[in-house]
Amino acid sequence: MVRSIIWRLTFNQTGDKMKYLGVITRDGTLGGAAAPSTIEIECYQQNGGMIIASGEIEAPSSTIAEFKHRKAIDFVTSDGHRISLALSNPRAAPSGSIAQITATGDLPSLTKGSLGWR
C-alpha cells in the first residue's frame, strides 16, 4: 500500500489550491464485522482550513465487498478515531482486498508542523 508522493501542492476540482499535509497510515477495524484493516490516507488542507483526505484501505476481500452495498463504512483506528470511508469512484465496484477511498470524519490535522490527532 505504499505509494510515492510526487507533488506537494495540488488543486481541487474547482481549481482552488490545496496544501499537502502528509500521509497517515493506521491499523484498525472496518465495518460491522470489525474486520482488521489498514488505511493509508493523504491529507490536504483546502482554502478556509477544511481537511480532506483520500487513499487506500486494505482489508479482507469480503469486507471490501461491503462497499458495493453501502455509501460509506466506518473505520475505527486502533487508537479510537472514527473515520467514514466511501469509494473514490462509486461506479467502479472494488474487487480484491484493496479499495481507493475518500475519508471524512475524525481526520488528523496539522499541529505545530506535525500531522496527527490532537
Summary of the structure (lengths in Angstrom):
residues: 118
radius of gyration: 14.1
end to end distance: 25.4
largest distance: 39.9
contacts: 321
relative contact order: 0.21
helix: 7%
strand: 53%
